[in-house]
Amino acid sequence: MKRLDPISKRIHAHYSETFKAHGPSTMGISFGSKQERQLQRYFNILKIIRDPKQSFSLLDVGCGYGGLYAYAKEKGYKIKYTGIDLVETMITWARRHNTKASFIHGNFMKNKLPGSYDYIVCNGSLNIKGDAPIKKMDIYVRQMIRKMFQLAQKGVVFNMMSNQVDFMSESLFYKSPVETLSFCLHELTSQVILDHTHPLYEYTVYLYKT
């Protein structure tokens, strides 16, 4: 894997530690101890698939141990899945336990990816900033979203921590849903859905291509 930029390096260190401590679990990917919240996130992410009966290809950016793939298969989605993650131990586990999916150990922003994908998704990987300055994290996140939208054939979905909360952790990145919506509308596409209704401290954004 190519040399990591400072923010990717922080993200790699964070998830390497959580996975080492907690393994393939919601705690292992830094989503807390309540599994139902992670299942809610998987449900939200896959809402971008308008017709689950049709086969589709999907790239999962920051895939962790492949939890989204396991959920999609359990729900009967006809998915051709590829996951990419910075943390080698997560990818090793995912490959061992999901032999019909493809997993890449690498940096989404740097790696040349094989093939093309109908949908590109990012579940939770835009939340951890560590001690990175907010402005630099904001630039990093926008670059990620731009690249995902550029490479996707049909659509992109990602979630972010909302700033409409009564408590904020210094190590997490919070973003105004209004600013995110404005960015997507002005730079990417008018076909945007922003969902702030689910019972989580975050919102989900769906970007569609014609």
MDTraj code that builds the backbone (N, CA, C; nanometers):
import mdtraj as md
import numpy as np

residues = "MET LYS ARG LEU ASP PRO ILE SER LYS ARG ILE HIS ALA HIS TYR SER GLU THR PHE LYS ALA HIS GLY PRO SER THR MET GLY ILE SER PHE GLY SER LYS GLN GLU ARG GLN LEU GLN ARG TYR PHE ASN ILE LEU LYS ILE ILE ARG ASP PRO LYS GLN SER PHE SER LEU LEU ASP VAL GLY CYS GLY TYR GLY GLY LEU TYR ALA TYR ALA LYS GLU LYS GLY TYR LYS ILE LYS TYR THR GLY ILE ASP LEU VAL GLU THR MET ILE THR TRP ALA ARG ARG HIS ASN THR LYS ALA SER PHE ILE HIS GLY ASN PHE MET LYS ASN LYS LEU PRO GLY SER TYR ASP TYR ILE VAL CYS ASN GLY SER LEU ASN ILE LYS GLY ASP ALA PRO ILE LYS LYS MET ASP ILE TYR VAL ARG GLN MET ILE ARG LYS MET PHE GLN LEU ALA GLN LYS GLY VAL VAL PHE ASN MET MET SER ASN GLN VAL ASP PHE MET SER GLU SER LEU PHE TYR LYS SER PRO VAL GLU THR LEU SER PHE CYS LEU HIS GLU LEU THR SER GLN VAL ILE LEU ASP HIS THR HIS PRO LEU TYR GLU TYR THR VAL TYR LEU TYR LYS THR".split()
xyz = np.array([
    [0.0844, -0.1189, 0.0000],
    [0.0000, 0.0000, 0.0000],
    [0.0880, 0.1240, 0.0000],
    [0.0497, 0.2231, -0.0808],
    [0.1265, 0.3458, -0.0915],
    [0.1246, 0.4215, 0.0417],
    [0.2234, 0.5107, 0.0551],
    [0.2349, 0.5899, 0.1775],
    [0.1058, 0.6677, 0.2043],
    [0.0618, 0.6655, 0.3280],
    [-0.0646, 0.7285, 0.3646],
    [-0.0467, 0.8775, 0.3926],
    [-0.1480, 0.9552, 0.3541],
    [-0.1524, 1.0948, 0.3925],
    [-0.1842, 1.1026, 0.5425],
    [-0.1621, 1.2181, 0.6059],
    [-0.1791, 1.2278, 0.7518],
    [-0.3173, 1.1853, 0.8022],
    [-0.4249, 1.2220, 0.7326],
    [-0.5588, 1.1868, 0.7798],
    [-0.5837, 1.0371, 0.7635],
    [-0.5462, 0.9814, 0.6495],
    [-0.5615, 0.8367, 0.6299],
    [-0.4794, 0.7593, 0.7325],
    [-0.3641, 0.8133, 0.7684],
    [-0.2795, 0.7491, 0.8684],
    [-0.3501, 0.7460, 1.0038],
    [-0.4172, 0.8553, 1.0391],
    [-0.4925, 0.8592, 1.1653],
    [-0.6070, 0.7572, 1.1616],
    [-0.6778, 0.7533, 1.0508],
    [-0.7901, 0.6604, 1.0368],
    [-0.7409, 0.5166, 1.0461],
    [-0.6308, 0.4864, 0.9793],
    [-0.5720, 0.3517, 0.9835],
    [-0.5367, 0.3130, 1.1263],
    [-0.4735, 0.4043, 1.1991],
    [-0.4332, 0.3747, 1.3368],
    [-0.5550, 0.3490, 1.4247],
    [-0.6582, 0.4301, 1.4084],
    [-0.7787, 0.4160, 1.4914],
    [-0.8441, 0.2794, 1.4715],
    [-0.8693, 0.2439, 1.3465],
    [-0.9414, 0.1193, 1.3209],
    [-0.8544, -0.0047, 1.3426],
    [-0.7248, 0.0092, 1.3272],
    [-0.6355, -0.1021, 1.3603],
    [-0.6466, -0.1355, 1.5082],
    [-0.6538, -0.0316, 1.5899],
    [-0.6640, -0.0512, 1.7349],
    [-0.7990, -0.1097, 1.7742],
    [-0.9091, -0.0569, 1.7171],
    [-1.0412, -0.1073, 1.7563],
    [-1.0611, -0.2515, 1.7112],
    [-1.0110, -0.2840, 1.5924],
    [-1.0279, -0.4218, 1.5444],
    [-0.9421, -0.5191, 1.6250],
    [-0.8226, -0.4764, 1.6621],
    [-0.7363, -0.5602, 1.7459],
    [-0.8020, -0.5865, 1.8809],
    [-0.8684, -0.4854, 1.9353],
    [-0.9287, -0.4967, 2.0677],
    [-1.0607, -0.5731, 2.0665],
    [-1.1409, -0.5576, 1.9600],
    [-1.2784, -0.6086, 1.9629],
    [-1.3133, -0.7051, 1.8499],
    [-1.2255, -0.7187, 1.7508],
    [-1.2514, -0.8141, 1.6432],
    [-1.3678, -0.7738, 1.5547],
    [-1.4224, -0.8703, 1.4784],
    [-1.5306, -0.8431, 1.3829],
    [-1.6645, -0.8186, 1.4534],
    [-1.6835, -0.6977, 1.4989],
    [-1.8034, -0.6605, 1.5745],
    [-1.8297, -0.5124, 1.5542],
    [-1.9420, -0.4642, 1.6067],
    [-1.9710, -0.3214, 1.5961],
    [-1.8660, -0.2392, 1.6714],
    [-1.8158, -0.2919, 1.7818],
    [-1.7095, -0.2236, 1.8549],
    [-1.5798, -0.2243, 1.7737],
    [-1.5580, -0.3309, 1.6999],
    [-1.4364, -0.3430, 1.6204],
    [-1.4263, -0.2421, 1.5088],
    [-1.5409, -0.1895, 1.4650],
    [-1.5395, -0.0860, 1.3617],
    [-1.5844, 0.0486, 1.4200],
    [-1.5760, 0.0595, 1.5511],
    [-1.5978, 0.1868, 1.6227],
    [-1.7393, 0.2408, 1.6094],
    [-1.8389, 0.1494, 1.6100],
    [-1.9780, 0.1911, 1.6033],
    [-2.0533, 0.1631, 1.7323],
    [-1.9820, 0.1469, 1.8418],
    [-2.0480, 0.1242, 1.9687],
    [-2.0889, -0.0205, 1.9881],
    [-2.1628, -0.0441, 2.0943],
    [-2.1954, -0.1818, 2.1334],
    [-2.3332, -0.2288, 2.0879],
    [-2.4143, -0.1390, 2.0323],
    [-2.5511, -0.1749, 1.9956],
    [-2.5588, -0.2205, 1.8503],
    [-2.5764, -0.3515, 1.8323],
    [-2.5767, -0.4077, 1.6978],
    [-2.6921, -0.3543, 1.6135],
    [-2.8045, -0.3248, 1.6765],
    [-2.9199, -0.2777, 1.5998],
    [-2.8903, -0.1456, 1.5282],
    [-2.8007, -0.0659, 1.5844],
    [-2.7641, 0.0590, 1.5174],
    [-2.6836, 0.0315, 1.3906],
    [-2.5964, -0.0682, 1.3977],
    [-2.5197, -0.1025, 1.2780],
    [-2.6097, -0.1630, 1.1711],
    [-2.7055, -0.2451, 1.2117],
    [-2.8006, -0.3012, 1.1158],
    [-2.8835, -0.1909, 1.0510],
    [-2.9172, -0.0871, 1.1296],
    [-2.9882, 0.0278, 1.0748],
    [-2.9041, 0.0971, 0.9682],
    [-2.7743, 0.1079, 0.9920],
    [-2.6852, 0.1700, 0.8940],
    [-2.6787, 0.0873, 0.7654],
    [-2.6679, -0.0440, 0.7795],
    [-2.6664, -0.1290, 0.6601],
    [-2.7957, -0.1129, 0.5810],
    [-2.9077, -0.1108, 0.6525],
    [-3.0376, -0.0909, 0.5879],
    [-3.0404, 0.0426, 0.5132],
    [-2.9934, 0.1480, 0.5786],
    [-2.9920, 0.2801, 0.5167],
    [-2.9047, 0.2827, 0.3920],
    [-2.7872, 0.2224, 0.4008],
    [-2.6947, 0.2211, 0.2869],
    [-2.7575, 0.1522, 0.1662],
    [-2.8207, 0.0395, 0.1876],
    [-2.8736, -0.0388, 0.0754],
    [-3.0054, 0.0156, 0.0212],
    [-3.0591, 0.1193, 0.0827],
    [-3.1787, 0.1831, 0.0270],
    [-3.1511, 0.2482, -0.1082],
    [-3.0248, 0.2681, -0.1400],
    [-2.9921, 0.3259, -0.2704],
    [-3.0251, 0.2296, -0.3840],
    [-3.0350, 0.1019, -0.3539],
    [-3.0687, 0.0015, -0.4552],
    [-3.2194, 0.0043, -0.4754],
    [-3.2640, 0.0599, -0.5847],
    [-3.4072, 0.0797, -0.6063],
    [-3.4787, -0.0500, -0.6410],
    [-3.4077, -0.1456, -0.7015],
    [-3.4680, -0.2741, -0.7350],
    [-3.3763, -0.3862, -0.6881],
    [-3.3929, -0.4331, -0.5644],
    [-3.3047, -0.5364, -0.5085],
    [-3.3064, -0.6681, -0.5853],
    [-3.4083, -0.6899, -0.6695],
    [-3.4173, -0.8148, -0.7449],
    [-3.3193, -0.8184, -0.8621],
    [-3.2683, -0.7007, -0.9018],
    [-3.1728, -0.6937, -1.0118],
    [-3.0297, -0.7043, -0.9579],
    [-2.9430, -0.7693, -1.0335],
    [-2.8036, -0.7809, -0.9916],
    [-2.7322, -0.6468, -1.0098],
    [-2.6351, -0.6208, -0.9253],
    [-2.5612, -0.4954, -0.9313],
    [-2.4229, -0.5155, -0.8715],
    [-2.3308, -0.4285, -0.9120],
    [-2.1967, -0.4293, -0.8534],
    [-2.1839, -0.3135, -0.7557],
    [-2.1067, -0.3341, -0.6519],
    [-2.0964, -0.2345, -0.5450],
    [-1.9552, -0.2321, -0.4893],
    [-1.9015, -0.1126, -0.4723],
    [-1.7733, -0.0936, -0.4053],
    [-1.7994, -0.0316, -0.2687],
    [-1.7496, -0.0963, -0.1651],
    [-1.7677, -0.0517, -0.0269],
    [-1.6368, 0.0100, 0.0213],
    [-1.6356, 0.1429, 0.0331],
    [-1.5149, 0.2157, 0.0729],
    [-1.5061, 0.2196, 0.2251],
    [-1.3977, 0.1638, 0.2784],
    [-1.3869, 0.1488, 0.4237],
    [-1.4727, 0.0326, 0.4688],
    [-1.4551, -0.0804, 0.4029],
    [-1.5461, -0.1954, 0.4203],
    [-1.5300, -0.2678, 0.5524],
    [-1.4185, -0.2435, 0.6234],
    [-1.3973, -0.3156, 0.7489],
    [-1.3863, -0.4645, 0.7256],
    [-1.4570, -0.5419, 0.8038],
    [-1.4501, -0.6878, 0.7931],
    [-1.5585, -0.7456, 0.7009],
    [-1.6254, -0.6604, 0.6233],
    [-1.7234, -0.7085, 0.5264],
    [-1.8629, -0.7250, 0.5813],
    [-1.8974, -0.6530, 0.6842],
    [-2.0295, -0.6671, 0.7448],
    [-2.1434, -0.6321, 0.6515],
    [-2.1251, -0.5305, 0.5678],
    [-2.2311, -0.4921, 0.4741],
    [-2.2578, -0.6033, 0.3736],
    [-2.1523, -0.6690, 0.3287],
    [-2.1700, -0.7794, 0.2334],
    [-2.2504, -0.8934, 0.2951],
    [-2.2155, -0.9313, 0.4171],
    [-2.2878, -1.0395, 0.4854],
    [-2.4350, -1.0033, 0.5028],
    [-2.4622, -0.8785, 0.5371],
    [-2.5999, -0.8321, 0.5545],
    [-2.6751, -0.8375, 0.4216],
    [-2.6118, -0.7902, 0.3146],
    [-2.6761, -0.7883, 0.1830],
    [-2.7101, -0.9292, 0.1358],
    [-2.6200, -1.0220, 0.1561],
    [-2.6457, -1.1610, 0.1148],
    [-2.7586, -1.2212, 0.1969],
    [-2.7607, -1.1919, 0.3258],
    [-2.8666, -1.2433, 0.4134],
    [-3.0035, -1.1928, 0.3687],
    [-3.0078, -1.0685, 0.3188],
    [-3.1334, -1.0074, 0.2765],
    [-3.1700, -1.0428, 0.1322],
    [-3.0853, -1.1183, 0.0653],
    [-3.1195, -1.1661, -0.0685],
    [-3.0816, -1.0751, -0.1827],
    [-2.9976, -0.9743, -0.1593],
    [-2.9536, -0.8865, -0.2675],
    [-2.8626, -0.9628, -0.3635],
    [-2.8778, -0.9386, -0.4923],
    [-2.7932, -1.0001, -0.5943],
    [-2.6743, -0.9091, -0.6187],
    [-2.5783, -0.9190, -0.5306],
    [-2.4700, -0.8216, -0.5244],
    [-2.3367, -0.8811, -0.5692],
    [-2.2663, -0.8078, -0.6540],
    [-2.1275, -0.8367, -0.6868],
    [-2.0458, -0.7373, -0.6068],
    [-1.9861, -0.7829, -0.5008],
    [-1.9311, -0.6951, -0.3975],
    [-1.7792, -0.6866, -0.4030],
    [-1.7299, -0.5642, -0.3906],
    [-1.5874, -0.5388, -0.3702],
    [-1.5730, -0.4442, -0.2517],
    [-1.4853, -0.4779, -0.1602],
    [-1.4584, -0.3914, -0.0462],
    [-1.3135, -0.3464, -0.0470],
    [-1.2890, -0.2237, -0.0016],
    [-1.1525, -0.1736, 0.0107],
    [-1.1360, -0.1103, 0.1483],
    [-1.0228, -0.1364, 0.2115],
    [-0.9983, -0.0826, 0.3458],
    [-0.8496, -0.0647, 0.3687],
    [-0.8170, 0.0317, 0.4547],
    [-0.6781, 0.0608, 0.4895],
    [-0.6170, -0.0438, 0.5819],
    [-0.7020, -0.1116, 0.6597],
    [-0.6526, -0.1988, 0.7671],
    [-0.6374, -0.3427, 0.7169],
    [-0.5151, -0.3889, 0.7115],
    [-0.4861, -0.5201, 0.6546],
    [-0.5500, -0.6339, 0.7342],
    [-0.5523, -0.6229, 0.8665],
    [-0.6097, -0.7308, 0.9472],
    [-0.7598, -0.7464, 0.9202],
    [-0.8292, -0.6366, 0.8953],
    [-0.9710, -0.6439, 0.8600],
    [-0.9898, -0.7132, 0.7256],
    [-0.9084, -0.6751, 0.6288],
    [-0.9192, -0.7341, 0.4951],
    [-0.8861, -0.8835, 0.4990],
    [-0.7856, -0.9200, 0.5757],
    [-0.7498, -1.0622, 0.5880],
    [-0.8668, -1.1421, 0.6437],
    [-0.9310, -1.0901, 0.7478],
    [-1.0471, -1.1584, 0.8070],
    [-1.1610, -1.1666, 0.7059],
    [-1.1861, -1.0560, 0.6361],
    [-1.2966, -1.0510, 0.5401],
    [-1.2770, -1.1513, 0.4275],
    [-1.1574, -1.1618, 0.3752],
    [-1.1295, -1.2571, 0.2678],
    [-1.1505, -1.4007, 0.3145],
    [-1.1115, -1.4280, 0.4364],
    [-1.1213, -1.5644, 0.4889],
    [-1.2667, -1.6068, 0.5089],
    [-1.3537, -1.5119, 0.5430],
    [-1.4907, -1.5458, 0.5785],
    [-1.5940, -1.5097, 0.4713],
    [-1.5515, -1.4458, 0.3638],
    [-1.6441, -1.4085, 0.2557],
    [-1.5791, -1.4418, 0.1217],
    [-1.5728, -1.5684, 0.0902],
    [-1.4938, -1.6140, -0.0238],
    [-1.5545, -1.5771, -0.1592],
    [-1.6823, -1.5386, -0.1637],
    [-1.7454, -1.5028, -0.2910],
    [-1.7431, -1.3530, -0.3183],
    [-1.6803, -1.2782, -0.2310],
    [-1.6653, -1.1341, -0.2498],
    [-1.5180, -1.1022, -0.2751],
    [-1.4914, -0.9816, -0.3218],
    [-1.3538, -0.9368, -0.3461],
    [-1.3166, -0.8291, -0.2452],
    [-1.1949, -0.8367, -0.1945],
    [-1.1490, -0.7396, -0.0957],
    [-1.0098, -0.6895, -0.1333],
    [-0.9916, -0.5587, -0.1200],
    [-0.8669, -0.4930, -0.1554],
    [-0.8092, -0.4247, -0.0319],
    [-0.6836, -0.4549, -0.0021],
    [-0.6143, -0.3810, 0.1030],
    [-0.5489, -0.2603, 0.0371],
    [-0.6022, -0.1417, 0.0631],
    [-0.5468, -0.0249, -0.0019],
    [-0.6175, 0.1032, 0.0373],
    [-0.5755, 0.2104, -0.0281],
    [-0.6259, 0.3447, -0.0032],
    [-0.7136, 0.3850, -0.1217],
    [-0.8410, 0.4048, -0.0990],
    [-0.9345, 0.4389, -0.2059],
    [-0.8881, 0.5600, -0.2856],
    [-0.8293, 0.6589, -0.2193],
    [-0.7874, 0.7812, -0.2861],
    [-0.6624, 0.7615, -0.3712],
    [-0.5883, 0.6529, -0.3502],
    [-0.4614, 0.6332, -0.4211],
    [-0.4615, 0.5112, -0.5129],
    [-0.5300, 0.4059, -0.4734],
    [-0.5249, 0.2818, -0.5502],
    [-0.5979, 0.2922, -0.6835],
    [-0.5429, 0.2264, -0.7850],
    [-0.6140, 0.2100, -0.9105],
    [-0.7058, 0.0896, -0.8940],
    [-0.8353, 0.1112, -0.9088],
    [-0.9331, 0.0074, -0.8785],
    [-0.9662, -0.0757, -1.0018],
    [-0.9811, -0.2057, -0.9854],
    [-1.0135, -0.2920, -1.0983],
    [-1.1608, -0.2805, -1.1374],
    [-1.1902, -0.2655, -1.2654],
    [-1.3285, -0.2661, -1.3117],
    [-1.4036, -0.1395, -1.2771],
    [-1.5355, -0.1461, -1.2961],
    [-1.6243, -0.0345, -1.2626],
    [-1.7348, -0.0857, -1.1718],
    [-1.8097, 0.0062, -1.1098],
    [-1.9081, -0.0304, -1.0101],
    [-2.0361, 0.0494, -1.0305],
    [-2.1494, -0.0195, -1.0205],
    [-2.2770, 0.0512, -1.0294],
    [-2.2912, 0.1508, -0.9160],
    [-2.2625, 0.1043, -0.7953],
    [-2.2793, 0.1878, -0.6766],
    [-2.1510, 0.1877, -0.5937],
    [-2.1220, 0.3023, -0.5353],
    [-2.0111, 0.3129, -0.4402],
    [-2.0682, 0.3645, -0.3094],
    [-2.0349, 0.2975, -0.2007],
    [-2.0917, 0.3326, -0.0705],
    [-1.9805, 0.3544, 0.0308],
    [-2.0110, 0.4340, 0.1312],
    [-1.9140, 0.4631, 0.2370],
    [-1.9900, 0.4726, 0.3684],
    [-1.9708, 0.3751, 0.4542],
    [-2.0471, 0.3635, 0.5774],
    [-1.9572, 0.3879, 0.6988],
    [-1.9561, 0.5105, 0.7487],
    [-1.8830, 0.5408, 0.8713],
    [-1.7401, 0.5883, 0.8539],
    [-1.6865, 0.5791, 0.7322],
    [-1.5451, 0.6109, 0.7129],
    [-1.5148, 0.7593, 0.7023],
    [-1.6174, 0.8434, 0.7084],
    [-1.5959, 0.9878, 0.7033],
    [-1.6126, 1.0521, 0.8414],
    [-1.6113, 0.9706, 0.9447],
    [-1.6428, 1.0200, 1.0792],
    [-1.5221, 1.0426, 1.1688],
    [-1.4157, 0.9640, 1.1513],
    [-1.3011, 0.9699, 1.2415],
    [-1.1992, 1.0711, 1.1905],
    [-1.1718, 1.1744, 1.2701],
    [-1.0706, 1.2720, 1.2308],
    [-0.9501, 1.2733, 1.3249],
    [-0.9640, 1.2141, 1.4433],
    [-0.8546, 1.2198, 1.5392],
    [-0.8243, 1.3634, 1.5759],
    [-0.6967, 1.4005, 1.5658],
    [-0.6584, 1.5382, 1.5984],
    [-0.6385, 1.6227, 1.4731],
    [-0.6905, 1.5777, 1.3604],
    [-0.6784, 1.6542, 1.2362],
    [-0.7586, 1.7840, 1.2455],
    [-0.7082, 1.8932, 1.1912],
    [-0.7845, 2.0185, 1.1882],
    [-0.9141, 2.0001, 1.1096],
    [-1.0195, 2.0658, 1.1537],
    [-1.1496, 2.0507, 1.0904],
    [-1.1453, 2.0893, 0.9433],
    [-1.0747, 2.1980, 0.9088],
    [-1.0694, 2.2418, 0.7698],
    [-1.0033, 2.1376, 0.6804],
    [-0.8959, 2.0747, 0.7289],
    [-0.8281, 1.9726, 0.6492],
    [-0.9145, 1.8478, 0.6352],
    [-0.9865, 1.8135, 0.7417],
    [-1.0761, 1.6991, 0.7345],
    [-1.1887, 1.7260, 0.6359],
    [-1.2375, 1.8476, 0.6328],
    [-1.3438, 1.8843, 0.5406],
    [-1.2973, 1.8708, 0.3958],
    [-1.1744, 1.9137, 0.3681],
    [-1.1183, 1.8988, 0.2341],
    [-1.1054, 1.7512, 0.1974],
    [-1.0567, 1.6713, 0.2900],
    [-1.0400, 1.5273, 0.2691],
    [-1.1732, 1.4609, 0.2364],
    [-1.2768, 1.4946, 0.3136],
    [-1.4086, 1.4347, 0.2936],
    [-1.4655, 1.4727, 0.1573],
    [-1.4527, 1.5974, 0.1194],
    [-1.5037, 1.6410, -0.0112],
    [-1.4310, 1.5710, -0.1259],
    [-1.3006, 1.5509, -0.1107],
    [-1.2251, 1.4783, -0.2125],
    [-1.2744, 1.3348, -0.2250],
    [-1.3022, 1.2732, -0.1119],
    [-1.3544, 1.1362, -0.1116],
    [-1.4879, 1.1295, -0.1844],
    [-1.5780, 1.2203, -0.1514],
    [-1.7113, 1.2188, -0.2112],
    [-1.7033, 1.2447, -0.3616],
    [-1.6201, 1.3407, -0.4005],
    [-1.6032, 1.3687, -0.5437],
    [-1.5553, 1.2452, -0.6195],
    [-1.4559, 1.1768, -0.5643],
    [-1.4014, 1.0602, -0.6338],
    [-1.5043, 0.9473, -0.6402],
    [-1.5774, 0.9250, -0.5323],
    [-1.6804, 0.8213, -0.5343],
    [-1.7831, 0.8505, -0.6421],
    [-1.8256, 0.9753, -0.6510],
    [-1.9271, 1.0106, -0.7505],
    [-1.8714, 1.0003, -0.8920],
    [-1.7464, 1.0354, -0.9099],
    [-1.6832, 1.0257, -1.0413],
    [-1.6775, 0.8809, -1.0904],
    [-1.6479, 0.7878, -1.0002],
    [-1.6270, 0.6486, -1.0393],
    [-1.7557, 0.5658, -1.0461],
    [-1.8581, 0.6062, -0.9733],
    [-1.9825, 0.5277, -0.9708],
    [-2.0565, 0.5405, -1.1037],
    [-2.1198, 0.4317, -1.1463],
    [-2.1976, 0.4327, -1.2694],
    [-2.3419, 0.4771, -1.2458],
    [-2.3971, 0.4415, -1.1287],
    [-2.5382, 0.4705, -1.1022],
    [-2.5612, 0.5588, -0.9802],
    [-2.4813, 0.5419, -0.8768],
    [-2.5064, 0.6230, -0.7581],
    [-2.4068, 0.6020, -0.6459],
    [-2.4140, 0.6914, -0.5492],
    [-2.3251, 0.6912, -0.4331],
    [-2.4099, 0.7124, -0.3083],
    [-2.3718, 0.6478, -0.1992],
    [-2.4360, 0.6740, -0.0706],
    [-2.3287, 0.6785, 0.0378],
    [-2.3417, 0.7759, 0.1280],
    [-2.2487, 0.7877, 0.2394],
    [-2.3239, 0.8444, 0.3590],
    [-2.2678, 0.8254, 0.4771],
    [-2.3257, 0.8854, 0.5974],
    [-2.2217, 0.9706, 0.6681],
    [-2.2714, 1.0693, 0.7437],
    [-2.1840, 1.1605, 0.8164],
    [-2.2460, 1.1962, 0.9506],
    [-2.1613, 1.2303, 1.0447],
    [-2.2092, 1.2737, 1.1748],
    [-2.2726, 1.4112, 1.1612],
    [-2.3930, 1.4259, 1.2156],
    [-2.4633, 1.5532, 1.2084],
    [-2.4147, 1.6491, 1.3172],
    [-2.4123, 1.7776, 1.2844],
    [-2.3792, 1.8773, 1.3866],
    [-2.5026, 1.9200, 1.4660],
    [-2.6167, 1.8586, 1.4346],
    [-2.7402, 1.8887, 1.5078],
    [-2.7526, 1.7948, 1.6282],
    [-2.6574, 1.8058, 1.7195],
    [-2.6497, 1.7202, 1.8379],
    [-2.6188, 1.8066, 1.9606],
    [-2.6351, 1.7495, 2.0784],
    [-2.6085, 1.8253, 2.2006],
    [-2.4741, 1.7904, 2.2633],
    [-2.3970, 1.7045, 2.1958],
    [-2.2637, 1.6699, 2.2452],
    [-2.1759, 1.6343, 2.1266],
    [-2.0505, 1.6764, 2.1298],
    [-1.9559, 1.6449, 2.0226],
    [-1.8251, 1.5937, 2.0810],
    [-1.7712, 1.4887, 2.0185],
    [-1.6406, 1.4364, 2.0565],
    [-1.5337, 1.5043, 1.9707],
    [-1.4226, 1.5414, 2.0311],
    [-1.3168, 1.6102, 1.9575],
    [-1.2537, 1.5216, 1.8511],
    [-1.2658, 1.3901, 1.8640],
    [-1.2018, 1.3002, 1.7684],
    [-1.2904, 1.2673, 1.6486],
    [-1.4155, 1.3137, 1.6493],
    [-1.5077, 1.2850, 1.5403],
    [-1.5302, 1.4089, 1.4538],
    [-1.5699, 1.3842, 1.3302],
    [-1.5951, 1.4927, 1.2356],
    [-1.7456, 1.5099, 1.2175],
    [-1.7941, 1.6274, 1.2527],
    [-1.9362, 1.6601, 1.2406],
    [-1.9531, 1.7609, 1.1266],
    [-2.0595, 1.7426, 1.0498],
    [-2.0801, 1.8306, 0.9352],
    [-2.2262, 1.8712, 0.9252],
    [-2.2477, 1.9975, 0.8999],
    [-2.3836, 2.0470, 0.8833],
    [-2.4507, 1.9786, 0.7647],
    [-2.5689, 1.9204, 0.7824],
    [-2.6391, 1.8597, 0.6694],
    [-2.6736, 1.9628, 0.5618],
    [-2.6959, 2.0857, 0.6018],
    [-2.7258, 2.1916, 0.5052],
    [-2.6047, 2.2173, 0.4155],
    [-2.4856, 2.2226, 0.4747],
    [-2.3642, 2.2452, 0.3965],
    [-2.3349, 2.1257, 0.3049],
    [-2.3582, 2.0055, 0.3556],
    [-2.3355, 1.8864, 0.2733],
    [-2.4305, 1.8832, 0.1542],
    [-2.5563, 1.9137, 0.1790],
    [-2.6545, 1.9160, 0.0704],
    [-2.6173, 2.0216, -0.0333],
    [-2.5767, 2.1389, 0.0117],
    [-2.5376, 2.2456, -0.0796],
    [-2.4183, 2.2040, -0.1650],
    [-2.3191, 2.1418, -0.1033],
    [-2.2012, 2.0928, -0.1758],
    [-2.2402, 1.9940, -0.2846],
    [-2.3239, 1.8976, -0.2492],
    [-2.3648, 1.7949, -0.3453],
    [-2.4448, 1.8549, -0.4607],
    [-2.5353, 1.9456, -0.4299],
    [-2.6186, 2.0075, -0.5331],
    [-2.5363, 2.0942, -0.6279],
    [-2.4429, 2.1693, -0.5755],
    [-2.3673, 2.2636, -0.6566],
    [-2.2531, 2.1982, -0.7335],
    [-2.1935, 2.0930, -0.6767],
    [-2.0753, 2.0351, -0.7404],
    [-2.0985, 1.9001, -0.8072],
    [-2.2032, 1.8276, -0.7664],
    [-2.2144, 1.6899, -0.8131],
    [-2.3406, 1.6620, -0.8935],
    [-2.4571, 1.6755, -0.8322],
    [-2.5801, 1.6369, -0.9007],
    [-2.7012, 1.6998, -0.8321],
    [-2.8048, 1.7210, -0.9090],
    [-2.9314, 1.7688, -0.8519],
    [-3.0146, 1.6531, -0.7986],
    [-2.9734, 1.5309, -0.8296],
    [-3.0470, 1.4116, -0.7857],
    [-2.9924, 1.3657, -0.6499],
    [-3.0357, 1.4339, -0.5465],
    [-2.9845, 1.4118, -0.4114],
    [-3.0995, 1.3851, -0.3150],
    [-3.0792, 1.2878, -0.2277],
    [-3.1693, 1.2674, -0.1140],
    [-3.0844, 1.2716, 0.0123],
    [-3.1237, 1.3542, 0.1088],
    [-3.0559, 1.3583, 0.2379],
    [-3.1563, 1.3142, 0.3439],
    [-3.1237, 1.2056, 0.4119],
    [-3.2129, 1.1465, 0.5114],
    [-3.1584, 1.1730, 0.6515],
    [-3.2300, 1.2569, 0.7248],
    [-3.1905, 1.2900, 0.8621],
    [-3.2953, 1.2367, 0.9608],
    [-3.3740, 1.1380, 0.9167],
    [-3.4884, 1.0941, 0.9969],
    [-3.4607, 0.9742, 1.0860],
    [-3.3570, 0.8966, 1.0563],
    [-3.3369, 0.7748, 1.1346],
    [-3.2801, 0.8066, 1.2728],
    [-3.3003, 0.7186, 1.3707],
    [-3.2636, 0.7481, 1.5100],
    [-3.1147, 0.7277, 1.5392],
    [-3.0306, 0.7970, 1.4625],
    [-2.8865, 0.7922, 1.4837],
    [-2.8346, 0.9362, 1.4858],
    [-2.7111, 0.9540, 1.5308],
    [-2.6540, 1.0888, 1.5363],
    [-2.5858, 1.1229, 1.4038],
    [-2.6502, 1.0906, 1.2965],
    [-2.5908, 1.1073, 1.1654],
    [-2.6995, 1.1195, 1.0605],
    [-2.6594, 1.1464, 0.9385],
    [-2.7529, 1.1490, 0.8269],
    [-2.6920, 1.0725, 0.7104],
    [-2.7783, 1.0304, 0.6195],
    [-2.7352, 0.9527, 0.5042],
    [-2.7675, 1.0306, 0.3775],
    [-2.6722, 1.0324, 0.2853],
    [-2.6881, 1.1071, 0.1601],
    [-2.6832, 1.0101, 0.0427],
    [-2.7812, 1.0243, -0.0466],
    [-2.7899, 0.9414, -0.1670],
    [-2.7714, 1.0305, -0.2880],
    [-2.6761, 0.9981, -0.3735],
    [-2.6494, 1.0726, -0.4963],
    [-2.6738, 0.9797, -0.6149],
    [-2.7593, 1.0216, -0.7063],
    [-2.7926, 0.9389, -0.8220],
    [-2.7426, 1.0008, -0.9509],
    [-2.7056, 0.9145, -1.0440],
    [-2.6710, 0.9574, -1.1786],
    [-2.7842, 0.9197, -1.2740],
    [-2.7999, 0.9962, -1.3826],
    [-2.9056, 0.9685, -1.4777],
    [-2.8806, 0.8349, -1.5459],
])
top = md.Topology()
chain = top.add_chain()
for i, resn in enumerate(residues, 1):
    res = top.add_residue(resn, chain, resSeq=i)
    for name in ("N", "CA", "C"):
        top.add_atom(name, md.element.get_by_symbol(name[0]), res)
traj = md.Trajectory(xyz[None], top)
